[in-house]
Every structure is written in structure tokens, then in C-alpha cells.
Amino acid sequence: MSVENSAGGYVYGPMRDFASSGVKALPGFAIEYAVLSRPLSLAEGFAAARRTIERLGRPLAAFCGFELRMPTVLDLDGFLSFNRTYAGHLDAWGLLRDGLAMTMRTNVVPTTGAPAEISLSAFSYTVPTSDPSPSFVLSGAPEIPVGAAYPQGVVRRGEISDGALLEKTQCVVDTLLARAQPLGVVWDDATQVHLYARHALALALDRKVLAPRGIRPLNGVICYDTAAPMVELELEIDIRRCLRQHVIVAQQQGYRKP
């Protein structure tokens, strides 16, 4: 199902207290994407995001996505603990409904140059537009089938052979397709496909997973050398189509050297 956030100008797929399955702009609105030139601590990053949206005259409800970079992979307890803190911030901004996040999220761990603390690297928000083309962002999905539990449900858990990684990638793509359907999102409308993994999977994703499903990314696959945020996971993928992308110049202290 999808739920309308009329104050924010988008619909979202309810999923968790820290992330929706994805968001799609309502008619008359479009999603813009702001990238920080360097990740900022969450406090600094959220302050920069708030200044940006206030300058645009948009309400906090217009925030529809946040992207995080983490210093290290977390176990389940660490991940849940962080999410409670993060969800509290969403709640303070009115971005939770019935205890579930309206905003999408992707959070990964850079293999080199990771931040010293969990940081904000980018965010998405809606603006009014007369452009009728769709805009959307789906949350990063790992290799856990829809409805399965972590860690028992992780596909080919503990394996990183070529065959295992292919099955994991297939699972992630199928999860995104399932998330896209209730939002009315068509993968072929995406202008960016992001693959987050420490493994060389781009060609396999394009040729062996997307092509057999009739999906042909117009702009290829954008790869990030990152780890998934939790132990025993190997990759994430997200897709998006945004009206505009902006870069926000940011200064960061404590950024860890490669």
C-alpha cells in the first residue's frame, strides 16, 4: 500500500520506524536531491538540511529522504539502537506517522574515507512544479526477501561466491520491484541506479539480473565501494528519478582519512 503525505507533496510506502520503502512526488510536485560536498555529523547535517528547505519556503513535511554514511558495520543491537535515535529525530520533525517513517533512507559504510561518526551525505525534498514527469526515490534494499527476518532470512547467508552474490543481487532487485509497485513507480523511469557493495557486481547486475527482467538502465549503474550497514549483509541497491540535483558546500571536522 501507499500513503499520502499531502503536507509534503508525496506518497510513501510504510515500512519501518527509520525508513519507508520509498517515495513518489504527488502531481504538482517534484523531488529535488541535495548532496553535501562532505558528509556532516547528523546534528550538523540536519541543520544544513533544515536551512536549505527553509530558504526554499518549504515545510519540514517536504523532506522525503536522507542518505547516511557510517564509520563501521553494526551488529543488530547497534543498528536498532541507532535507529531509535534517528527515528526520534524524524518524529521531532513530524516525519513519522503511526510510528512509521514517511522518508526513504539509504545508509552504507564507505570502504575508504569513512566518516568518524554516522553522518548525513544527502537528502531529498519536494518542491512545487508544473513539470508532469514522475520523480521518486526508493530506499536502499539489502538481500533480505520481502517479509523475511534478519539475519535468518539473508539470502545465501555468509556466502560471497559468484553464485551467492548473483542470488543476493537478484533478491535485491526483486525487492525493489515489489516496493515500486504500490507507489506506481516504473524502474525504467529511473535516471539513476545505485549499487553499494564491496564486490565487483555491476556487470552481473546489468547483464544477468536487470536485462532478463526487461530492465535497461539508460544511464548504466553507479557503483559505490561500500559495505552494507549490518553484519552478514553484502550489498544494497536504490533507484531514483529527481527533477534537479544540487551540491551543498559543507565543512567537516573529524573526517577519517582513507
Residue frames relative to the residue before (quaternion, step in Angstrom):
aa qw qx qy qz dx dy dz
M 1.0000 0.0000 0.0000 0.0000 0.00 0.00 0.00
S 0.2126 -0.7379 0.6174 0.1705 3.55 -1.29 0.31
V 0.2250 -0.7656 0.5948 0.0971 3.53 -1.19 0.70
E 0.3814 -0.7404 0.5091 0.2172 3.56 -0.96 0.86
N 0.1473 -0.7144 0.6773 0.0958 3.52 -1.08 0.87
S 0.1751 -0.8443 0.4981 0.0922 3.55 0.26 1.29
A 0.6277 0.5370 -0.3435 0.4469 3.61 1.06 -0.67
G 0.7313 0.4214 -0.2295 0.4847 3.56 1.12 -0.65
G 0.4529 -0.7148 0.4358 0.3068 3.58 1.19 -0.33
Y 0.7203 0.3765 -0.2710 0.5158 3.59 1.05 0.64
V 0.3370 -0.6725 0.6057 0.2595 3.52 -1.38 0.17
Y 0.1172 -0.7959 0.5926 0.0417 3.55 -1.19 0.58
G 0.4075 -0.6869 0.5432 0.2591 3.53 -1.30 0.38
P 0.3622 -0.7431 0.5109 0.2357 3.66 -0.41 1.11
M 0.0574 0.8220 -0.5620 0.0718 3.59 -0.88 0.91
R 0.8065 -0.0991 0.1286 0.5685 3.61 0.48 -1.21
D 0.6295 -0.5314 0.3968 0.4048 3.56 -1.31 0.12
F 0.7264 0.4108 -0.2414 0.4954 3.60 1.21 -0.32
A 0.8155 0.0570 -0.0183 0.5757 3.62 1.16 -0.30
S 0.3427 -0.6641 0.6184 0.2432 3.50 -1.22 0.63
S 0.6286 -0.5314 0.3914 0.4114 3.57 -1.24 0.15
G 0.7502 -0.2667 0.1873 0.5754 3.54 1.23 -0.52
V 0.2848 -0.7494 0.5773 0.1550 3.54 -1.32 0.20
K 0.0615 -0.7663 0.6376 0.0493 3.53 -1.26 0.55
A 0.4864 -0.6805 0.4664 0.2879 3.57 -0.88 0.95
L 0.4530 -0.6580 0.5357 0.2736 3.53 -1.14 0.76
P 0.6409 -0.4905 0.3910 0.4426 3.64 -1.17 0.31
G 0.7570 0.3248 -0.2709 0.4980 3.54 -0.93 0.95
F 0.7339 0.3082 -0.2074 0.5686 3.58 1.34 -0.05
A 0.1120 -0.7629 0.6311 0.0845 3.54 -1.30 0.37
I 0.4329 -0.6833 0.5281 0.2586 3.54 -1.23 0.54
E 0.1283 -0.7488 0.6464 0.0702 3.54 -1.03 0.91
Y 0.2780 -0.7692 0.5683 0.0904 3.52 -1.20 0.76
A 0.0878 -0.8034 0.5888 0.0112 3.58 -0.67 1.13
V 0.1398 -0.7928 0.5919 0.0399 3.56 -0.76 1.11
L 0.3544 -0.7148 0.5609 0.2211 3.57 -0.88 0.93
S 0.5137 -0.6584 0.4475 0.3200 3.58 -0.93 0.86
R 0.7497 0.0314 -0.0628 0.6581 3.57 1.29 -0.40
P 0.5405 -0.5988 0.4571 0.3746 3.60 -1.02 0.64
L 0.2011 -0.7650 0.6030 0.1032 3.55 -1.11 0.78
S 0.6153 -0.5031 0.4357 0.4225 3.55 -1.19 0.49
L 0.6535 -0.5447 0.3325 0.4070 3.57 -1.09 0.61
A 0.6452 0.5188 -0.3344 0.4503 3.59 0.92 -0.83
E 0.6920 0.4576 -0.2763 0.4853 3.59 0.88 -0.95
G 0.6644 0.5272 -0.3034 0.4342 3.55 0.96 -0.88
F 0.6736 0.4744 -0.2998 0.4810 3.57 0.90 -0.88
A 0.6156 0.5313 -0.3528 0.4629 3.60 1.06 -0.65
A 0.6516 0.5018 -0.3102 0.4768 3.60 0.99 -0.84
A 0.6406 0.5189 -0.3238 0.4643 3.58 1.00 -0.81
R 0.6595 0.5061 -0.3142 0.4586 3.57 0.94 -0.86
R 0.6360 0.5197 -0.3393 0.4585 3.60 0.94 -0.80
T 0.6393 0.5434 -0.3215 0.4390 3.56 0.99 -0.87
I 0.7286 0.4361 -0.2627 0.4583 3.55 0.74 -1.01
E 0.6257 0.5241 -0.3478 0.4614 3.60 1.10 -0.58
R 0.6155 0.5368 -0.3513 0.4578 3.60 1.06 -0.67
L 0.6811 0.4774 -0.2766 0.4814 3.55 1.14 -0.64
G 0.4547 -0.7027 0.4400 0.3253 3.57 1.25 -0.16
R 0.4965 0.6478 -0.4252 0.3912 3.56 1.20 0.53
P 0.4987 -0.6571 0.4702 0.3136 3.61 -1.09 0.61
L 0.6478 -0.4983 0.3903 0.4239 3.59 -1.25 0.29
A 0.5798 0.6019 -0.3666 0.4089 3.59 1.14 -0.57
A 0.5951 0.5882 -0.3600 0.4125 3.61 1.22 -0.39
F 0.5045 0.6150 -0.4488 0.4073 3.62 1.19 -0.23
C 0.0193 -0.8273 0.5613 -0.0105 3.58 -0.82 0.95
G 0.8274 0.0761 -0.0605 0.5531 3.62 1.19 0.00
F 0.0716 -0.7718 0.6311 0.0298 3.53 -1.22 0.69
E 0.1465 -0.7784 0.6059 0.0734 3.55 -1.06 0.82
L 0.1627 -0.8185 0.5508 0.0176 3.50 -0.78 1.14
R 0.1696 -0.7286 0.6501 0.1332 3.51 -1.32 0.50
M 0.2114 -0.8157 0.5357 0.0532 3.54 -0.82 1.06
P 0.5159 -0.6609 0.4432 0.3171 3.62 -1.10 0.58
T 0.8117 0.0145 0.0344 0.5829 3.58 1.10 -0.62
V 0.5716 -0.5633 0.4695 0.3681 3.54 -1.31 0.36
L 0.2739 -0.7869 0.5388 0.1242 3.58 -0.96 0.90
D 0.4196 -0.6294 0.5702 0.3203 3.53 -1.27 0.43
L 0.7442 -0.4239 0.2598 0.4461 3.57 -1.28 0.17
D 0.6636 0.5079 -0.3191 0.4469 3.60 0.87 -0.90
G 0.6636 0.5039 -0.3024 0.4629 3.59 0.95 -0.87
F 0.6488 0.5229 -0.3111 0.4570 3.55 1.01 -0.83
L 0.6755 0.4844 -0.2937 0.4720 3.58 0.92 -0.90
S 0.6272 0.5391 -0.3360 0.4507 3.58 1.02 -0.77
F 0.6679 0.4856 -0.3053 0.4742 3.58 0.90 -0.90
N 0.6595 0.5277 -0.3221 0.4277 3.57 0.91 -0.87
R 0.6001 0.5475 -0.3692 0.4514 3.59 1.07 -0.60
T 0.6534 0.4992 -0.3054 0.4801 3.57 1.00 -0.84
Y 0.6669 0.5095 -0.2921 0.4587 3.56 0.91 -0.96
A 0.6661 0.4975 -0.3088 0.4620 3.59 0.90 -0.91
G 0.5926 0.5639 -0.3636 0.4456 3.57 1.12 -0.59
H 0.6444 0.4994 -0.3257 0.4789 3.57 1.04 -0.71
L 0.6252 0.5216 -0.3423 0.4688 3.59 0.96 -0.78
D 0.6493 0.5274 -0.3155 0.4480 3.56 0.95 -0.87
A 0.6455 0.5275 -0.3192 0.4508 3.58 0.99 -0.84
W 0.7147 0.4105 -0.2431 0.5115 3.58 1.15 -0.57
G 0.5287 -0.6631 0.3956 0.3525 3.59 1.25 0.16
L 0.4941 0.6853 -0.3997 0.3557 3.57 1.22 0.52
L 0.5867 0.4800 -0.3944 0.5193 3.56 1.27 0.50
R 0.0239 -0.7645 0.6432 0.0369 3.55 -1.16 0.65
D 0.8243 -0.0215 -0.0501 0.5636 3.56 -0.68 1.12
G 0.7080 -0.4893 0.2482 0.4447 3.55 1.05 0.83
L 0.6688 0.4701 -0.2942 0.4951 3.60 1.28 0.05
A 0.5185 -0.6636 0.4513 0.2951 3.55 -1.04 0.84
M 0.3534 -0.7008 0.5782 0.2228 3.52 -1.18 0.69
T 0.6844 0.5087 -0.2657 0.4496 3.59 1.16 -0.62
M 0.4467 -0.6533 0.5340 0.2975 3.56 -1.20 0.59
R 0.0702 -0.7948 0.5986 0.0710 3.58 -1.28 0.20
T 0.0367 -0.7205 0.6902 0.0561 3.49 -1.29 0.66
N 0.0779 0.7942 -0.5994 0.0630 3.60 -0.81 0.94
V 0.0546 0.8045 -0.5791 0.1206 3.54 -0.69 1.18
V 0.4240 -0.6968 0.5307 0.2306 3.55 -1.36 0.29
P 0.3539 -0.7413 0.5220 0.2298 3.65 -0.44 1.11
T 0.4850 -0.6685 0.4800 0.2959 3.58 -0.96 0.86
T 0.7721 0.0841 -0.0634 0.6267 3.59 1.09 -0.70
G 0.8125 0.2667 -0.1911 0.4819 3.55 -1.13 0.61
A 0.2539 0.7818 -0.5328 0.2013 3.58 1.06 0.66
P 0.5271 -0.6253 0.4571 0.3497 3.62 -1.07 0.59
A 0.5919 -0.5913 0.4220 0.3492 3.56 -1.24 0.43
E 0.7777 0.0971 -0.0634 0.6179 3.58 1.26 -0.37
I 0.6580 -0.4804 0.3696 0.4468 3.56 -1.23 0.30
S 0.0450 -0.8416 0.5322 -0.0811 3.53 -0.65 1.20
L 0.4495 -0.6498 0.5412 0.2878 3.52 -1.32 0.40
S 0.1422 -0.8129 0.5610 0.0652 3.59 -0.83 0.97
A 0.7996 -0.0432 0.0515 0.5968 3.60 1.15 -0.50
F 0.0550 -0.7884 0.6107 0.0503 3.55 -1.27 0.32
S 0.2613 -0.7586 0.5825 0.1298 3.54 -1.26 0.51
Y 0.0091 0.7848 -0.6178 0.0484 3.54 -1.16 0.67
T 0.4393 -0.6931 0.5048 0.2681 3.56 -1.24 0.36
V 0.0857 -0.7528 0.6502 0.0568 3.52 -1.31 0.56
P 0.5572 -0.5822 0.4520 0.3824 3.61 -1.14 0.46
T 0.0605 0.7940 -0.6023 0.0554 3.57 -1.09 0.69
S 0.3656 -0.6866 0.5738 0.2562 3.53 -1.31 0.34
D 0.4768 0.6660 -0.4319 0.3776 3.57 1.35 -0.06
P 0.3027 -0.8008 0.4868 0.1733 3.64 -0.56 1.07
S 0.5018 0.6717 -0.4356 0.3275 3.62 1.19 -0.21
P 0.5345 -0.6553 0.4245 0.3236 3.61 -1.04 0.71
S 0.0312 -0.7591 0.6460 0.0734 3.54 -1.28 0.40
F 0.0861 0.7984 -0.5807 0.1339 3.55 -0.96 0.93
V 0.0896 -0.7470 0.6523 0.0917 3.52 -1.37 0.27
L 0.1760 -0.7722 0.6018 0.1025 3.58 -0.88 0.94
S 0.5389 -0.6364 0.4499 0.3196 3.56 -1.03 0.80
G 0.5898 -0.5656 0.4424 0.3694 3.53 -1.20 0.57
A 0.1534 -0.7992 0.5790 0.0495 3.56 -0.85 1.03
P 0.2595 -0.7508 0.5847 0.1643 3.62 -0.96 0.83
E 0.6693 -0.5261 0.3616 0.3801 3.56 -1.32 -0.01
I 0.4161 0.6387 -0.5224 0.3820 3.55 0.65 1.20
P 0.4144 -0.7254 0.4778 0.2715 3.64 -0.50 1.07
V 0.6305 -0.5292 0.4088 0.3941 3.55 -1.21 0.57
G 0.8162 0.2339 -0.1946 0.4911 3.58 -0.81 1.03
A 0.5880 0.5756 -0.3741 0.4278 3.60 1.24 -0.20
A 0.4371 -0.6949 0.5151 0.2466 3.55 -1.25 0.53
Y 0.3632 -0.6839 0.5856 0.2395 3.53 -1.28 0.54
P 0.6318 -0.2280 -0.7399 -0.0368 1.60 -1.90 1.65
Q 0.4400 0.7401 -0.4405 0.2541 3.57 1.28 -0.24
G 0.7365 0.4548 -0.2351 0.4422 3.57 1.02 -0.79
V 0.4005 0.7191 -0.4874 0.2915 3.61 1.23 0.00
V 0.4567 -0.6967 0.4838 0.2684 3.60 -0.79 1.02
R 0.8413 -0.0463 -0.0199 0.5383 3.56 -0.87 1.07
R 0.0232 -0.8649 0.5002 -0.0343 3.52 0.95 1.05
G 0.8369 0.1794 -0.1660 0.4897 3.55 -0.88 1.04
E 0.6438 0.5179 -0.3206 0.4631 3.61 1.27 0.02
I 0.0475 -0.7980 0.6002 0.0281 3.58 -1.08 0.73
S 0.2905 0.7364 -0.5487 0.2689 3.59 1.08 0.66
D 0.6802 -0.4755 0.3484 0.4358 3.57 -1.25 0.30
G 0.6689 0.5073 -0.3028 0.4511 3.56 0.93 -0.88
A 0.6539 0.5086 -0.3103 0.4663 3.57 0.98 -0.83
L 0.6657 0.5018 -0.3069 0.4592 3.59 0.92 -0.88
L 0.6183 0.5339 -0.3453 0.4620 3.58 1.09 -0.69
E 0.6643 0.4908 -0.3081 0.4721 3.60 0.93 -0.86
K 0.6217 0.5351 -0.3377 0.4616 3.57 1.02 -0.75
T 0.6661 0.5043 -0.2975 0.4621 3.57 0.94 -0.93
Q 0.6251 0.5323 -0.3318 0.4645 3.58 1.00 -0.78
C 0.6372 0.5321 -0.3185 0.4576 3.56 0.99 -0.84
V 0.6625 0.5114 -0.3119 0.4497 3.59 0.89 -0.93
V 0.6617 0.4992 -0.3117 0.4646 3.59 0.90 -0.89
D 0.6594 0.4979 -0.3168 0.4657 3.60 0.93 -0.82
T 0.6123 0.5384 -0.3441 0.4657 3.58 1.09 -0.68
L 0.6705 0.4921 -0.3013 0.4663 3.59 0.91 -0.88
L 0.6242 0.5263 -0.3402 0.4665 3.58 1.03 -0.73
A 0.6540 0.5012 -0.3112 0.4736 3.58 1.01 -0.79
R 0.6623 0.4979 -0.3077 0.4677 3.59 1.02 -0.75
A 0.6463 0.5504 -0.3197 0.4209 3.57 1.05 -0.74
Q 0.6135 0.6230 -0.3547 0.3314 3.58 0.95 -0.88
P 0.7278 0.4223 -0.2945 0.4530 3.68 0.65 -0.88
L 0.6407 0.5082 -0.3246 0.4753 3.58 1.24 -0.36
G 0.4291 -0.6976 0.4641 0.3374 3.58 1.24 -0.28
V 0.4266 0.7034 -0.4502 0.3473 3.55 1.20 0.63
V 0.1823 -0.7610 0.6145 0.1000 3.57 -1.02 0.86
W 0.5070 -0.6874 0.4244 0.3003 3.57 -0.66 1.13
D 0.6590 0.5350 -0.3226 0.4189 3.61 0.91 -0.85
D 0.5972 0.5492 -0.3689 0.4535 3.60 1.24 -0.23
A 0.5184 0.6543 -0.4154 0.3613 3.60 1.23 -0.32
T 0.2754 -0.7548 0.5736 0.1593 3.55 -1.08 0.78
Q 0.7722 0.1859 -0.1342 0.5926 3.59 1.28 -0.23
V 0.0787 -0.7398 0.6674 0.0320 3.52 -1.07 0.94
H 0.1106 -0.8180 0.5640 0.0235 3.59 -0.54 1.17
L 0.1171 -0.7716 0.6242 0.0368 3.55 -0.88 1.05
Y 0.0943 -0.7909 0.6045 0.0114 3.57 -0.73 1.13
A 0.3496 0.7290 -0.5146 0.2855 3.58 -0.38 1.22
R 0.4401 -0.6630 0.5369 0.2800 3.54 -1.29 0.44
H 0.6582 0.5042 -0.2857 0.4805 3.58 1.29 -0.12
A 0.5122 -0.6347 0.4871 0.3123 3.58 -1.22 0.58
L 0.1475 0.8406 -0.4969 0.1572 3.57 0.14 1.31
A 0.4317 0.7520 -0.4442 0.2254 3.59 1.23 -0.25
L 0.6940 0.4663 -0.2955 0.4621 3.60 0.81 -0.93
A 0.6435 0.5116 -0.3275 0.4657 3.58 0.98 -0.80
L 0.6272 0.5316 -0.3391 0.4572 3.59 0.99 -0.80
D 0.7133 0.4619 -0.2643 0.4560 3.57 0.80 -1.01
R 0.7882 0.3843 -0.1838 0.4442 3.57 0.71 -1.10
K 0.7999 0.3394 -0.1491 0.4720 3.58 0.91 -0.93
V 0.7399 0.3700 -0.2236 0.5153 3.59 1.19 -0.34
L 0.7529 0.3870 -0.2290 0.4805 3.59 0.67 -1.06
A 0.6646 0.5316 -0.3190 0.4172 3.60 0.79 -0.98
P 0.6790 0.4758 -0.3235 0.4560 3.67 0.83 -0.80
R 0.6750 0.4560 -0.2854 0.5049 3.58 1.23 -0.40
G 0.5430 -0.6550 0.3764 0.3666 3.58 1.29 0.19
I 0.5199 0.6298 -0.4099 0.4061 3.58 1.25 0.40
R 0.0164 -0.8008 0.5973 -0.0400 3.58 -0.74 1.09
P 0.2479 -0.7963 0.5299 0.1541 3.63 -0.05 1.21
L 0.4410 -0.7276 0.4608 0.2526 3.58 -0.60 1.13
N 0.7853 0.2887 -0.1371 0.5302 3.56 1.03 -0.79
G 0.6039 -0.5921 0.3528 0.4003 3.56 1.16 0.53
V 0.5547 -0.5714 0.4813 0.3663 3.53 -1.28 -0.51
I 0.2572 -0.7496 0.5938 0.1394 3.56 -0.90 0.99
C 0.1785 -0.8272 0.5303 0.0512 3.57 -0.61 1.17
Y 0.1216 -0.7600 0.6360 0.0553 3.54 -1.12 0.82
D 0.3490 -0.7247 0.5572 0.2062 3.58 -0.87 0.99
T 0.3173 0.7496 -0.5013 0.2935 3.54 0.15 1.33
A 0.3878 -0.6500 0.5876 0.2861 3.50 -1.38 0.24
A 0.5468 -0.5662 0.4923 0.3716 3.54 -1.26 0.40
P 0.6191 -0.6235 0.3314 0.3437 3.63 -1.08 0.57
M 0.7688 0.3142 -0.1732 0.5293 3.60 1.20 -0.41
V 0.6017 -0.5585 0.4304 0.3752 3.55 -1.17 0.61
E 0.8133 0.2630 -0.2408 0.4597 3.54 -1.23 0.74
L 0.6169 0.4587 -0.3785 0.5155 3.60 1.24 0.35
E 0.2749 -0.8085 0.5088 0.1092 3.58 -1.04 0.78
L 0.8344 0.0452 0.0044 0.5493 3.63 1.05 -0.45
E 0.0988 -0.7277 0.6672 0.1247 3.47 -1.46 0.16
I 0.0933 -0.7483 0.6512 0.0852 3.54 -1.31 0.43
D 0.0382 0.7562 -0.6524 -0.0331 3.55 -1.14 0.64
I 0.1957 -0.7644 0.6022 0.1216 3.56 -1.27 0.41
R 0.0038 -0.8182 0.5739 -0.0344 3.56 -1.15 0.59
R 0.0452 -0.7263 0.6810 0.0819 3.47 -1.42 0.26
C 0.0237 0.8165 -0.5714 0.0793 3.57 -0.37 1.26
L 0.5752 -0.6165 0.4163 0.3404 3.55 -1.11 0.72
R 0.7985 -0.0356 0.0658 0.5974 3.59 0.92 -0.94
Q 0.1958 -0.7437 0.6229 0.1432 3.53 -1.31 0.43
H 0.1132 -0.7901 0.6018 0.0261 3.55 -0.93 0.97
V 0.2600 -0.7202 0.6155 0.1868 3.56 -1.26 0.49
I 0.1679 -0.7712 0.6095 0.0746 3.55 -0.90 1.00
V 0.3498 -0.7434 0.5322 0.2044 3.58 -0.60 1.12
A 0.0303 0.8119 -0.5770 0.0840 3.55 -0.68 1.11
Q 0.2926 -0.7213 0.6035 0.1730 3.54 -1.19 0.67
Q 0.0748 -0.8161 0.5731 -0.0054 3.55 -0.89 0.91
Q 0.2228 -0.7463 0.6147 0.1244 3.52 -1.01 0.91
G 0.8080 0.3103 -0.1991 0.4596 3.56 -1.10 0.56
Y 0.3767 0.7229 -0.4972 0.2970 3.55 1.16 0.47
R 0.3905 -0.7688 0.4613 0.2087 3.55 -0.55 1.19
K 0.4306 -0.7002 0.5074 0.2586 3.57 -0.91 0.90
P 0.6004 -0.5627 0.4097 0.3938 3.61 -1.13 0.57
